[in-house]
């Protein structure tokens, strides 16, 4: 079975902006050397998530694909 997993912590969109207030805390954590862990808890926009979902549908993986925040932002 071919599967694609989207691993985003929170998708920012209309009416869903409260995590933006955590950005300064995430920035400080990155400076403290927790860059990789912080990137997993960063947010993506609704448009970024839609582009990633369209990509996943049009390009099904051979076995299994996991798209983390960093990868979702590249679409």
N, CA, C, O and CB atoms as a CASP TS submission, in Angstrom:
PFRMAT TS
TARGET T0000
AUTHOR 0000-0000-0000
METHOD Language model
MODEL 1
PARENT N/A
ATOM      1  N   UNK     1       0.836  -1.169   0.000  1.00  0.00           N
ATOM      2  CA  UNK     1       0.000   0.000   0.000  1.00  0.00           C
ATOM      3  C   UNK     1       0.888   1.242   0.000  1.00  0.00           C
ATOM      4  O   UNK     1       1.791   1.365   0.828  1.00  0.00           O
ATOM      5  CB  UNK     1      -0.955  -0.008   1.210  1.00  0.00           C
ATOM      6  N   UNK     2       0.634   2.148  -0.917  1.00  0.00           N
ATOM      7  CA  UNK     2       1.401   3.393  -1.005  1.00  0.00           C
ATOM      8  C   UNK     2       0.741   4.457  -0.138  1.00  0.00           C
ATOM      9  O   UNK     2      -0.469   4.671  -0.215  1.00  0.00           O
ATOM     10  CB  UNK     2       1.510   3.879  -2.479  1.00  0.00           C
ATOM     11  N   UNK     3       1.538   5.117   0.682  1.00  0.00           N
ATOM     12  CA  UNK     3       0.994   6.124   1.596  1.00  0.00           C
ATOM     13  C   UNK     3       1.858   7.382   1.600  1.00  0.00           C
ATOM     14  O   UNK     3       3.061   7.338   1.347  1.00  0.00           O
ATOM     15  CB  UNK     3       0.887   5.554   3.018  1.00  0.00           C
ATOM     16  N   UNK     4       1.209   8.494   1.893  1.00  0.00           N
ATOM     17  CA  UNK     4       1.899   9.771   2.079  1.00  0.00           C
ATOM     18  C   UNK     4       1.419  10.368   3.387  1.00  0.00           C
ATOM     19  O   UNK     4       0.217  10.447   3.641  1.00  0.00           O
ATOM     20  CB  UNK     4       1.643  10.751   0.879  1.00  0.00           C
ATOM     21  N   UNK     5       2.362  10.788   4.216  1.00  0.00           N
ATOM     22  CA  UNK     5       2.030  11.402   5.499  1.00  0.00           C
ATOM     23  C   UNK     5       2.504  12.846   5.504  1.00  0.00           C
ATOM     24  O   UNK     5       3.654  13.130   5.169  1.00  0.00           O
ATOM     25  CB  UNK     5       2.662  10.615   6.675  1.00  0.00           C
ATOM     26  N   UNK     6       1.617  13.755   5.884  1.00  0.00           N
ATOM     27  CA  UNK     6       1.962  15.167   6.031  1.00  0.00           C
ATOM     28  C   UNK     6       2.150  15.435   7.518  1.00  0.00           C
ATOM     29  O   UNK     6       1.202  15.336   8.297  1.00  0.00           O
ATOM     30  CB  UNK     6       0.856  16.106   5.412  1.00  0.00           C
ATOM     31  N   UNK     7       3.375  15.776   7.911  1.00  0.00           N
ATOM     32  CA  UNK     7       3.685  15.978   9.327  1.00  0.00           C
ATOM     33  C   UNK     7       3.866  17.456   9.624  1.00  0.00           C
ATOM     34  O   UNK     7       4.987  17.934   9.798  1.00  0.00           O
ATOM     35  CB  UNK     7       4.949  15.197   9.726  1.00  0.00           C
ATOM     36  N   UNK     8       2.768  18.166   9.680  1.00  0.00           N
ATOM     37  CA  UNK     8       2.833  19.569  10.069  1.00  0.00           C
ATOM     38  C   UNK     8       2.169  19.709  11.429  1.00  0.00           C
ATOM     39  O   UNK     8       1.176  19.042  11.719  1.00  0.00           O
ATOM     40  CB  UNK     8       2.149  20.493   9.007  1.00  0.00           C
ATOM     41  N   UNK     9       2.720  20.569  12.249  1.00  0.00           N
ATOM     42  CA  UNK     9       2.163  20.747  13.582  1.00  0.00           C
ATOM     43  C   UNK     9       0.883  21.563  13.520  1.00  0.00           C
ATOM     44  O   UNK     9      -0.101  21.221  14.175  1.00  0.00           O
ATOM     45  CB  UNK     9       3.179  21.422  14.503  1.00  0.00           C
ATOM     46  N   UNK    10       0.886  22.633  12.745  1.00  0.00           N
ATOM     47  CA  UNK    10      -0.293  23.492  12.668  1.00  0.00           C
ATOM     48  C   UNK    10      -0.305  24.189  11.322  1.00  0.00           C
ATOM     49  O   UNK    10       0.735  24.627  10.831  1.00  0.00           O
ATOM     50  CB  UNK    10      -0.313  24.528  13.824  1.00  0.00           C
ATOM     51  N   UNK    11      -1.489  24.291  10.724  1.00  0.00           N
ATOM     52  CA  UNK    11      -1.655  24.969   9.443  1.00  0.00           C
ATOM     53  C   UNK    11      -2.313  26.315   9.707  1.00  0.00           C
ATOM     54  O   UNK    11      -3.436  26.388  10.205  1.00  0.00           O
ATOM     55  CB  UNK    11      -2.503  24.109   8.443  1.00  0.00           C
ATOM     56  N   UNK    12      -1.592  27.384   9.364  1.00  0.00           N
ATOM     57  CA  UNK    12      -2.119  28.737   9.542  1.00  0.00           C
ATOM     58  C   UNK    12      -3.058  29.065   8.396  1.00  0.00           C
ATOM     59  O   UNK    12      -2.740  28.825   7.232  1.00  0.00           O
ATOM     60  CB  UNK    12      -0.974  29.778   9.622  1.00  0.00           C
ATOM     61  N   UNK    13      -4.220  29.617   8.733  1.00  0.00           N
ATOM     62  CA  UNK    13      -5.184  29.990   7.710  1.00  0.00           C
ATOM     63  C   UNK    13      -6.233  30.911   8.296  1.00  0.00           C
ATOM     64  O   UNK    13      -6.108  31.342   9.442  1.00  0.00           O
ATOM     65  CB  UNK    13      -5.840  28.750   7.101  1.00  0.00           C
ATOM     66  N   UNK    14      -7.259  31.216   7.535  1.00  0.00           N
ATOM     67  CA  UNK    14      -8.303  32.137   8.007  1.00  0.00           C
ATOM     68  C   UNK    14      -8.891  31.687   9.348  1.00  0.00           C
ATOM     69  O   UNK    14      -9.421  30.582   9.472  1.00  0.00           O
ATOM     70  CB  UNK    14      -9.421  32.250   6.961  1.00  0.00           C
ATOM     71  N   UNK    15      -8.787  32.559  10.336  1.00  0.00           N
ATOM     72  CA  UNK    15      -9.322  32.260  11.660  1.00  0.00           C
ATOM     73  C   UNK    15      -8.445  31.367  12.519  1.00  0.00           C
ATOM     74  O   UNK    15      -8.800  31.053  13.655  1.00  0.00           O
ATOM     75  CB  UNK    15     -10.640  31.629  11.516  1.00  0.00           C
ATOM     76  N   UNK    16      -7.315  30.962  11.992  1.00  0.00           N
ATOM     77  CA  UNK    16      -6.422  30.046  12.720  1.00  0.00           C
ATOM     78  C   UNK    16      -5.006  30.609  12.741  1.00  0.00           C
ATOM     79  O   UNK    16      -4.100  30.064  12.111  1.00  0.00           O
ATOM     80  CB  UNK    16      -6.431  28.632  12.073  1.00  0.00           C
ATOM     81  N   UNK    17      -4.828  31.697  13.467  1.00  0.00           N
ATOM     82  CA  UNK    17      -3.543  32.377  13.503  1.00  0.00           C
ATOM     83  C   UNK    17      -2.897  32.395  14.883  1.00  0.00           C
ATOM     84  O   UNK    17      -1.802  32.941  15.014  1.00  0.00           O
ATOM     85  CB  UNK    17      -3.709  33.772  13.020  1.00  0.00           C
ATOM     86  N   UNK    18      -3.512  31.831  15.914  1.00  0.00           N
ATOM     87  CA  UNK    18      -2.979  31.953  17.268  1.00  0.00           C
ATOM     88  C   UNK    18      -1.555  31.425  17.430  1.00  0.00           C
ATOM     89  O   UNK    18      -0.818  31.995  18.235  1.00  0.00           O
ATOM     90  CB  UNK    18      -3.874  31.234  18.215  1.00  0.00           C
ATOM     91  N   UNK    19      -1.105  30.371  16.724  1.00  0.00           N
ATOM     92  CA  UNK    19       0.271  29.893  16.930  1.00  0.00           C
ATOM     93  C   UNK    19       1.339  30.884  16.463  1.00  0.00           C
ATOM     94  O   UNK    19       2.516  30.712  16.780  1.00  0.00           O
ATOM     95  CB  UNK    19       0.464  28.583  16.208  1.00  0.00           C
ATOM     96  N   UNK    20       0.951  31.906  15.722  1.00  0.00           N
ATOM     97  CA  UNK    20       1.926  32.895  15.276  1.00  0.00           C
ATOM     98  C   UNK    20       2.583  33.573  16.476  1.00  0.00           C
ATOM     99  O   UNK    20       3.706  34.069  16.374  1.00  0.00           O
ATOM    100  CB  UNK    20       1.257  33.944  14.367  1.00  0.00           C
ATOM    101  N   UNK    21       1.888  33.595  17.608  1.00  0.00           N
ATOM    102  CA  UNK    21       2.437  34.196  18.817  1.00  0.00           C
ATOM    103  C   UNK    21       3.570  33.356  19.419  1.00  0.00           C
ATOM    104  O   UNK    21       4.318  33.840  20.269  1.00  0.00           O
ATOM    105  CB  UNK    21       1.334  34.387  19.845  1.00  0.00           C
ATOM    106  N   UNK    22       3.696  32.112  18.983  1.00  0.00           N
ATOM    107  CA  UNK    22       4.782  31.248  19.459  1.00  0.00           C
ATOM    108  C   UNK    22       6.071  31.419  18.658  1.00  0.00           C
ATOM    109  O   UNK    22       7.105  30.872  19.040  1.00  0.00           O
ATOM    110  CB  UNK    22       4.345  29.800  19.406  1.00  0.00           C
ATOM    111  N   UNK    23       6.030  32.156  17.572  1.00  0.00           N
ATOM    112  CA  UNK    23       7.201  32.334  16.714  1.00  0.00           C
ATOM    113  C   UNK    23       8.415  32.868  17.478  1.00  0.00           C
ATOM    114  O   UNK    23       9.514  32.352  17.271  1.00  0.00           O
ATOM    115  CB  UNK    23       6.863  33.274  15.576  1.00  0.00           C
ATOM    116  N   UNK    24       8.275  33.891  18.363  1.00  0.00           N
ATOM    117  CA  UNK    24       9.458  34.353  19.107  1.00  0.00           C
ATOM    118  C   UNK    24      10.063  33.263  19.997  1.00  0.00           C
ATOM    119  O   UNK    24      11.283  33.177  20.132  1.00  0.00           O
ATOM    120  CB  UNK    24       9.090  35.556  19.963  1.00  0.00           C
ATOM    121  N   UNK    25       9.222  32.447  20.592  1.00  0.00           N
ATOM    122  CA  UNK    25       9.712  31.354  21.439  1.00  0.00           C
ATOM    123  C   UNK    25      10.465  30.333  20.585  1.00  0.00           C
ATOM    124  O   UNK    25      11.523  29.846  20.985  1.00  0.00           O
ATOM    125  CB  UNK    25       8.536  30.669  22.195  1.00  0.00           C
ATOM    126  N   UNK    26       9.926  30.013  19.423  1.00  0.00           N
ATOM    127  CA  UNK    26      10.583  29.074  18.522  1.00  0.00           C
ATOM    128  C   UNK    26      11.919  29.627  18.034  1.00  0.00           C
ATOM    129  O   UNK    26      12.890  28.883  17.904  1.00  0.00           O
ATOM    130  CB  UNK    26       9.676  28.756  17.331  1.00  0.00           C
ATOM    131  N   UNK    27      11.968  30.930  17.764  1.00  0.00           N
ATOM    132  CA  UNK    27      13.207  31.555  17.326  1.00  0.00           C
ATOM    133  C   UNK    27      14.284  31.461  18.403  1.00  0.00           C
ATOM    134  O   UNK    27      15.438  31.155  18.105  1.00  0.00           O
ATOM    135  CB  UNK    27      12.960  33.012  16.955  1.00  0.00           C
ATOM    136  N   UNK    28      13.910  31.721  19.642  1.00  0.00           N
ATOM    137  CA  UNK    28      14.863  31.632  20.756  1.00  0.00           C
ATOM    138  C   UNK    28      15.342  30.194  20.933  1.00  0.00           C
ATOM    139  O   UNK    28      16.518  29.958  21.208  1.00  0.00           O
ATOM    140  CB  UNK    28      14.222  32.146  22.067  1.00  0.00           C
ATOM    141  N   UNK    29      14.433  29.236  20.777  1.00  0.00           N
ATOM    142  CA  UNK    29      14.817  27.828  20.898  1.00  0.00           C
ATOM    143  C   UNK    29      15.802  27.429  19.791  1.00  0.00           C
ATOM    144  O   UNK    29      16.718  26.641  20.026  1.00  0.00           O
ATOM    145  CB  UNK    29      13.567  26.926  20.847  1.00  0.00           C
ATOM    146  N   UNK    30      15.607  27.980  18.578  1.00  0.00           N
ATOM    147  CA  UNK    30      16.555  27.702  17.491  1.00  0.00           C
ATOM    148  C   UNK    30      17.940  28.234  17.838  1.00  0.00           C
ATOM    149  O   UNK    30      18.951  27.575  17.596  1.00  0.00           O
ATOM    150  CB  UNK    30      16.063  28.326  16.169  1.00  0.00           C
ATOM    151  N   UNK    31      17.971  29.440  18.411  1.00  0.00           N
ATOM    152  CA  UNK    31      19.256  30.021  18.803  1.00  0.00           C
ATOM    153  C   UNK    31      19.924  29.214  19.909  1.00  0.00           C
ATOM    154  O   UNK    31      21.150  29.200  20.015  1.00  0.00           O
ATOM    155  CB  UNK    31      19.066  31.463  19.259  1.00  0.00           C
ATOM    156  N   UNK    32      19.121  28.539  20.734  1.00  0.00           N
ATOM    157  CA  UNK    32      19.654  27.750  21.846  1.00  0.00           C
ATOM    158  C   UNK    32      20.157  26.377  21.390  1.00  0.00           C
ATOM    159  O   UNK    32      20.601  25.574  22.211  1.00  0.00           O
ATOM    160  CB  UNK    32      18.586  27.577  22.918  1.00  0.00           C
ATOM    161  N   UNK    33      20.087  26.109  20.088  1.00  0.00           N
ATOM    162  CA  UNK    33      20.620  24.855  19.584  1.00  0.00           C
ATOM    163  C   UNK    33      19.600  23.759  19.388  1.00  0.00           C
ATOM    164  O   UNK    33      19.977  22.607  19.175  1.00  0.00           O
ATOM    165  CB  UNK    33      21.654  24.374  20.490  1.00  0.00           C
ATOM    166  N   UNK    34      18.343  24.071  19.451  1.00  0.00           N
ATOM    167  CA  UNK    34      17.279  23.074  19.280  1.00  0.00           C
ATOM    168  C   UNK    34      16.646  23.178  17.897  1.00  0.00           C
ATOM    169  O   UNK    34      15.447  22.940  17.748  1.00  0.00           O
ATOM    170  CB  UNK    34      16.202  23.246  20.364  1.00  0.00           C
ATOM    171  N   UNK    35      17.433  23.530  16.889  1.00  0.00           N
ATOM    172  CA  UNK    35      16.911  23.821  15.565  1.00  0.00           C
ATOM    173  C   UNK    35      16.075  22.688  14.973  1.00  0.00           C
ATOM    174  O   UNK    35      14.967  22.921  14.491  1.00  0.00           O
ATOM    175  CB  UNK    35      18.041  24.135  14.647  1.00  0.00           C
ATOM    176  N   UNK    36      16.591  21.482  15.005  1.00  0.00           N
ATOM    177  CA  UNK    36      15.883  20.359  14.385  1.00  0.00           C
ATOM    178  C   UNK    36      14.559  20.057  15.082  1.00  0.00           C
ATOM    179  O   UNK    36      13.557  19.786  14.420  1.00  0.00           O
ATOM    180  CB  UNK    36      16.761  19.118  14.397  1.00  0.00           C
ATOM    181  N   UNK    37      14.550  20.101  16.400  1.00  0.00           N
ATOM    182  CA  UNK    37      13.319  19.843  17.148  1.00  0.00           C
ATOM    183  C   UNK    37      12.299  20.949  16.922  1.00  0.00           C
ATOM    184  O   UNK    37      11.102  20.683  16.819  1.00  0.00           O
ATOM    185  CB  UNK    37      13.619  19.705  18.642  1.00  0.00           C
ATOM    186  N   UNK    38      12.768  22.186  16.843  1.00  0.00           N
ATOM    187  CA  UNK    38      11.868  23.324  16.653  1.00  0.00           C
ATOM    188  C   UNK    38      11.226  23.279  15.275  1.00  0.00           C
ATOM    189  O   UNK    38      10.054  23.623  15.130  1.00  0.00           O
ATOM    190  CB  UNK    38      12.622  24.648  16.841  1.00  0.00           C
ATOM    191  N   UNK    39      11.969  22.863  14.271  1.00  0.00           N
ATOM    192  CA  UNK    39      11.409  22.818  12.921  1.00  0.00           C
ATOM    193  C   UNK    39      10.225  21.863  12.823  1.00  0.00           C
ATOM    194  O   UNK    39       9.339  22.070  11.993  1.00  0.00           O
ATOM    195  CB  UNK    39      12.478  22.409  11.928  1.00  0.00           C
ATOM    196  N   UNK    40      10.194  20.840  13.638  1.00  0.00           N
ATOM    197  CA  UNK    40       9.054  19.927  13.637  1.00  0.00           C
ATOM    198  C   UNK    40       7.801  20.564  14.225  1.00  0.00           C
ATOM    199  O   UNK    40       6.689  20.124  13.934  1.00  0.00           O
ATOM    200  CB  UNK    40       9.396  18.671  14.408  1.00  0.00           C
ATOM    201  N   UNK    41       7.969  21.595  15.049  1.00  0.00           N
ATOM    202  CA  UNK    41       6.827  22.267  15.669  1.00  0.00           C
ATOM    203  C   UNK    41       6.530  23.620  15.040  1.00  0.00           C
ATOM    204  O   UNK    41       5.729  24.389  15.571  1.00  0.00           O
ATOM    205  CB  UNK    41       7.073  22.444  17.145  1.00  0.00           C
ATOM    206  N   UNK    42       7.163  23.914  13.922  1.00  0.00           N
ATOM    207  CA  UNK    42       6.889  25.172  13.245  1.00  0.00           C
ATOM    208  C   UNK    42       5.597  25.035  12.444  1.00  0.00           C
ATOM    209  O   UNK    42       5.088  23.930  12.257  1.00  0.00           O
ATOM    210  CB  UNK    42       8.073  25.578  12.325  1.00  0.00           C
ATOM    211  N   UNK    43       5.081  26.145  11.981  1.00  0.00           N
ATOM    212  CA  UNK    43       3.802  26.152  11.280  1.00  0.00           C
ATOM    213  C   UNK    43       4.012  26.241   9.773  1.00  0.00           C
ATOM    214  O   UNK    43       5.080  26.630   9.301  1.00  0.00           O
ATOM    215  CB  UNK    43       2.931  27.318  11.763  1.00  0.00           C
ATOM    216  N   UNK    44       2.979  25.876   9.034  1.00  0.00           N
ATOM    217  CA  UNK    44       2.945  26.060   7.583  1.00  0.00           C
ATOM    218  C   UNK    44       1.669  26.812   7.244  1.00  0.00           C
ATOM    219  O   UNK    44       0.711  26.800   8.018  1.00  0.00           O
ATOM    220  CB  UNK    44       3.017  24.685   6.820  1.00  0.00           C
ATOM    221  N   UNK    45       1.654  27.462   6.096  1.00  0.00           N
ATOM    222  CA  UNK    45       0.455  28.183   5.686  1.00  0.00           C
ATOM    223  C   UNK    45      -0.503  27.235   4.969  1.00  0.00           C
ATOM    224  O   UNK    45      -0.131  26.138   4.555  1.00  0.00           O
ATOM    225  CB  UNK    45       0.818  29.376   4.776  1.00  0.00           C
ATOM    226  N   UNK    46      -1.717  27.683   4.840  1.00  0.00           N
ATOM    227  CA  UNK    46      -2.728  26.883   4.149  1.00  0.00           C
ATOM    228  C   UNK    46      -2.318  26.642   2.698  1.00  0.00           C
ATOM    229  O   UNK    46      -2.492  25.536   2.187  1.00  0.00           O
ATOM    230  CB  UNK    46      -4.103  27.578   4.208  1.00  0.00           C
ATOM    231  N   UNK    47      -1.779  27.654   2.030  1.00  0.00           N
ATOM    232  CA  UNK    47      -1.343  27.491   0.640  1.00  0.00           C
ATOM    233  C   UNK    47      -0.196  26.494   0.516  1.00  0.00           C
ATOM    234  O   UNK    47      -0.154  25.711  -0.433  1.00  0.00           O
ATOM    235  CB  UNK    47      -0.920  28.836   0.062  1.00  0.00           C
ATOM    236  N   UNK    48       0.728  26.519   1.464  1.00  0.00           N
ATOM    237  CA  UNK    48       1.828  25.549   1.436  1.00  0.00           C
ATOM    238  C   UNK    48       1.298  24.131   1.590  1.00  0.00           C
ATOM    239  O   UNK    48       1.751  23.218   0.900  1.00  0.00           O
ATOM    240  CB  UNK    48       2.849  25.854   2.545  1.00  0.00           C
ATOM    241  N   UNK    49       0.347  23.946   2.485  1.00  0.00           N
ATOM    242  CA  UNK    49      -0.217  22.612   2.705  1.00  0.00           C
ATOM    243  C   UNK    49      -1.000  22.138   1.487  1.00  0.00           C
ATOM    244  O   UNK    49      -0.914  20.969   1.113  1.00  0.00           O
ATOM    245  CB  UNK    49      -1.122  22.613   3.942  1.00  0.00           C
ATOM    246  N   UNK    50      -1.753  23.023   0.872  1.00  0.00           N
ATOM    247  CA  UNK    50      -2.512  22.641  -0.327  1.00  0.00           C
ATOM    248  C   UNK    50      -1.564  22.235  -1.447  1.00  0.00           C
ATOM    249  O   UNK    50      -1.802  21.235  -2.124  1.00  0.00           O
ATOM    250  CB  UNK    50      -3.421  23.801  -0.794  1.00  0.00           C
ATOM    251  N   UNK    51      -0.483  23.004  -1.653  1.00  0.00           N
ATOM    252  CA  UNK    51       0.491  22.640  -2.692  1.00  0.00           C
ATOM    253  C   UNK    51       1.128  21.282  -2.403  1.00  0.00           C
ATOM    254  O   UNK    51       1.342  20.490  -3.321  1.00  0.00           O
ATOM    255  CB  UNK    51       1.583  23.716  -2.803  1.00  0.00           C
ATOM    256  N   UNK    52       1.430  21.009  -1.132  1.00  0.00           N
ATOM    257  CA  UNK    52       2.018  19.720  -0.766  1.00  0.00           C
ATOM    258  C   UNK    52       1.034  18.580  -0.994  1.00  0.00           C
ATOM    259  O   UNK    52       1.422  17.508  -1.460  1.00  0.00           O
ATOM    260  CB  UNK    52       2.470  19.736   0.696  1.00  0.00           C
ATOM    261  N   UNK    53      -0.225  18.801  -0.672  1.00  0.00           N
ATOM    262  CA  UNK    53      -1.239  17.764  -0.894  1.00  0.00           C
ATOM    263  C   UNK    53      -1.438  17.489  -2.382  1.00  0.00           C
ATOM    264  O   UNK    53      -1.564  16.333  -2.788  1.00  0.00           O
ATOM    265  CB  UNK    53      -2.571  18.178  -0.259  1.00  0.00           C
ATOM    266  N   UNK    54      -1.466  18.536  -3.190  1.00  0.00           N
ATOM    267  CA  UNK    54      -1.602  18.361  -4.639  1.00  0.00           C
ATOM    268  C   UNK    54      -0.401  17.588  -5.176  1.00  0.00           C
ATOM    269  O   UNK    54      -0.559  16.692  -6.006  1.00  0.00           O
ATOM    270  CB  UNK    54      -1.731  19.738  -5.355  1.00  0.00           C
ATOM    271  N   UNK    55       0.787  17.926  -4.711  1.00  0.00           N
ATOM    272  CA  UNK    55       1.982  17.199  -5.133  1.00  0.00           C
ATOM    273  C   UNK    55       1.876  15.715  -4.755  1.00  0.00           C
ATOM    274  O   UNK    55       2.174  14.845  -5.573  1.00  0.00           O
ATOM    275  CB  UNK    55       3.242  17.824  -4.498  1.00  0.00           C
ATOM    276  N   UNK    56       1.453  15.430  -3.524  1.00  0.00           N
ATOM    277  CA  UNK    56       1.362  14.041  -3.056  1.00  0.00           C
ATOM    278  C   UNK    56       0.344  13.237  -3.868  1.00  0.00           C
ATOM    279  O   UNK    56       0.542  12.047  -4.112  1.00  0.00           O
ATOM    280  CB  UNK    56       0.984  14.008  -1.570  1.00  0.00           C
ATOM    281  N   UNK    57      -0.728  13.880  -4.279  1.00  0.00           N
ATOM    282  CA  UNK    57      -1.745  13.180  -5.085  1.00  0.00           C
ATOM    283  C   UNK    57      -1.220  12.923  -6.495  1.00  0.00           C
ATOM    284  O   UNK    57      -1.418  11.843  -7.051  1.00  0.00           O
ATOM    285  CB  UNK    57      -3.061  14.003  -5.146  1.00  0.00           C
ATOM    286  N   UNK    58      -0.554  13.914  -7.066  1.00  0.00           N
ATOM    287  CA  UNK    58      -0.059  13.780  -8.444  1.00  0.00           C
ATOM    288  C   UNK    58       1.209  12.944  -8.556  1.00  0.00           C
ATOM    289  O   UNK    58       1.534  12.465  -9.643  1.00  0.00           O
ATOM    290  CB  UNK    58       0.199  15.142  -9.025  1.00  0.00           C
ATOM    291  N   UNK    59       1.928  12.760  -7.460  1.00  0.00           N
ATOM    292  CA  UNK    59       3.180  11.994  -7.457  1.00  0.00           C
ATOM    293  C   UNK    59       3.157  10.966  -6.331  1.00  0.00           C
ATOM    294  O   UNK    59       3.850  11.130  -5.327  1.00  0.00           O
ATOM    295  CB  UNK    59       4.404  12.935  -7.304  1.00  0.00           C
ATOM    296  N   UNK    60       2.371   9.913  -6.492  1.00  0.00           N
ATOM    297  CA  UNK    60       2.294   8.915  -5.414  1.00  0.00           C
ATOM    298  C   UNK    60       3.651   8.247  -5.183  1.00  0.00           C
ATOM    299  O   UNK    60       4.383   7.975  -6.135  1.00  0.00           O
ATOM    300  CB  UNK    60       1.231   7.847  -5.745  1.00  0.00           C
ATOM    301  N   UNK    61       3.980   7.987  -3.923  1.00  0.00           N
ATOM    302  CA  UNK    61       5.276   7.368  -3.620  1.00  0.00           C
ATOM    303  C   UNK    61       5.304   5.900  -4.014  1.00  0.00           C
ATOM    304  O   UNK    61       4.263   5.279  -4.230  1.00  0.00           O
ATOM    305  CB  UNK    61       5.596   7.508  -2.136  1.00  0.00           C
ATOM    306  N   UNK    62       6.500   5.362  -4.103  1.00  0.00           N
ATOM    307  CA  UNK    62       6.652   3.943  -4.429  1.00  0.00           C
ATOM    308  C   UNK    62       6.141   3.096  -3.265  1.00  0.00           C
ATOM    309  O   UNK    62       5.389   2.146  -3.481  1.00  0.00           O
ATOM    310  CB  UNK    62       8.139   3.601  -4.746  1.00  0.00           C
ATOM    311  N   UNK    63       6.533   3.423  -2.045  1.00  0.00           N
ATOM    312  CA  UNK    63       6.095   2.668  -0.873  1.00  0.00           C
ATOM    313  C   UNK    63       5.482   3.596   0.165  1.00  0.00           C
ATOM    314  O   UNK    63       4.299   3.483   0.484  1.00  0.00           O
ATOM    315  CB  UNK    63       7.269   1.891  -0.262  1.00  0.00           C
ATOM    316  N   UNK    64       6.284   4.508   0.690  1.00  0.00           N
ATOM    317  CA  UNK    64       5.857   5.345   1.801  1.00  0.00           C
ATOM    318  C   UNK    64       6.595   6.678   1.703  1.00  0.00           C
ATOM    319  O   UNK    64       7.795   6.709   1.429  1.00  0.00           O
ATOM    320  CB  UNK    64       6.126   4.647   3.177  1.00  0.00           C
ATOM    321  N   UNK    65       5.877   7.775   1.927  1.00  0.00           N
ATOM    322  CA  UNK    65       6.507   9.096   1.910  1.00  0.00           C
ATOM    323  C   UNK    65       6.058   9.872   3.140  1.00  0.00           C
ATOM    324  O   UNK    65       4.877   9.877   3.489  1.00  0.00           O
ATOM    325  CB  UNK    65       6.154   9.874   0.604  1.00  0.00           C
ATOM    326  N   UNK    66       7.002  10.519   3.783  1.00  0.00           N
ATOM    327  CA  UNK    66       6.704  11.361   4.943  1.00  0.00           C
ATOM    328  C   UNK    66       7.192  12.762   4.613  1.00  0.00           C
ATOM    329  O   UNK    66       8.377  12.970   4.350  1.00  0.00           O
ATOM    330  CB  UNK    66       7.379  10.809   6.264  1.00  0.00           C
ATOM    331  N   UNK    67       6.279  13.713   4.627  1.00  0.00           N
ATOM    332  CA  UNK    67       6.609  15.103   4.343  1.00  0.00           C
ATOM    333  C   UNK    67       6.565  15.881   5.648  1.00  0.00           C
ATOM    334  O   UNK    67       5.501  16.054   6.242  1.00  0.00           O
ATOM    335  CB  UNK    67       5.635  15.715   3.292  1.00  0.00           C
ATOM    336  N   UNK    68       7.723  16.349   6.089  1.00  0.00           N
ATOM    337  CA  UNK    68       7.780  17.146   7.310  1.00  0.00           C
ATOM    338  C   UNK    68       7.641  18.628   6.945  1.00  0.00           C
ATOM    339  O   UNK    68       7.481  18.969   5.773  1.00  0.00           O
ATOM    340  CB  UNK    68       9.112  16.884   8.086  1.00  0.00           C
ATOM    341  N   UNK    69       7.700  19.493   7.937  1.00  0.00           N
ATOM    342  CA  UNK    69       7.485  20.928   7.729  1.00  0.00           C
ATOM    343  C   UNK    69       8.480  21.475   6.695  1.00  0.00           C
ATOM    344  O   UNK    69       8.100  22.244   5.812  1.00  0.00           O
ATOM    345  CB  UNK    69       7.621  21.697   9.070  1.00  0.00           C
ATOM    346  N   UNK    70       9.723  21.086   6.805  1.00  0.00           N
ATOM    347  CA  UNK    70      10.746  21.575   5.881  1.00  0.00           C
ATOM    348  C   UNK    70      10.403  21.210   4.439  1.00  0.00           C
ATOM    349  O   UNK    70      10.538  22.044   3.544  1.00  0.00           O
ATOM    350  CB  UNK    70      12.118  21.005   6.256  1.00  0.00           C
ATOM    351  N   UNK    71       9.965  19.983   4.205  1.00  0.00           N
ATOM    352  CA  UNK    71       9.626  19.524   2.858  1.00  0.00           C
ATOM    353  C   UNK    71       8.335  20.189   2.371  1.00  0.00           C
ATOM    354  O   UNK    71       8.246  20.569   1.203  1.00  0.00           O
ATOM    355  CB  UNK    71       9.478  17.987   2.833  1.00  0.00           C
ATOM    356  N   UNK    72       7.339  20.336   3.243  1.00  0.00           N
ATOM    357  CA  UNK    72       6.074  20.961   2.856  1.00  0.00           C
ATOM    358  C   UNK    72       6.312  22.381   2.364  1.00  0.00           C
ATOM    359  O   UNK    72       5.650  22.826   1.427  1.00  0.00           O
ATOM    360  CB  UNK    72       5.086  20.965   4.037  1.00  0.00           C
ATOM    361  N   UNK    73       7.236  23.091   2.972  1.00  0.00           N
ATOM    362  CA  UNK    73       7.514  24.481   2.583  1.00  0.00           C
ATOM    363  C   UNK    73       8.187  24.597   1.226  1.00  0.00           C
ATOM    364  O   UNK    73       8.209  25.688   0.658  1.00  0.00           O
ATOM    365  CB  UNK    73       8.381  25.140   3.623  1.00  0.00           C
ATOM    366  N   UNK    74       8.738  23.515   0.682  1.00  0.00           N
ATOM    367  CA  UNK    74       9.420  23.582  -0.599  1.00  0.00           C
ATOM    368  C   UNK    74       8.476  23.483  -1.786  1.00  0.00           C
ATOM    369  O   UNK    74       8.889  23.783  -2.906  1.00  0.00           O
ATOM    370  CB  UNK    74      10.437  22.496  -0.683  1.00  0.00           C
ATOM    371  N   UNK    75       7.257  23.086  -1.598  1.00  0.00           N
ATOM    372  CA  UNK    75       6.310  22.933  -2.718  1.00  0.00           C
ATOM    373  C   UNK    75       5.703  24.246  -3.104  1.00  0.00           C
ATOM    374  O   UNK    75       4.888  24.302  -4.024  1.00  0.00           O
ATOM    375  CB  UNK    75       5.209  21.953  -2.367  1.00  0.00           C
TER
END
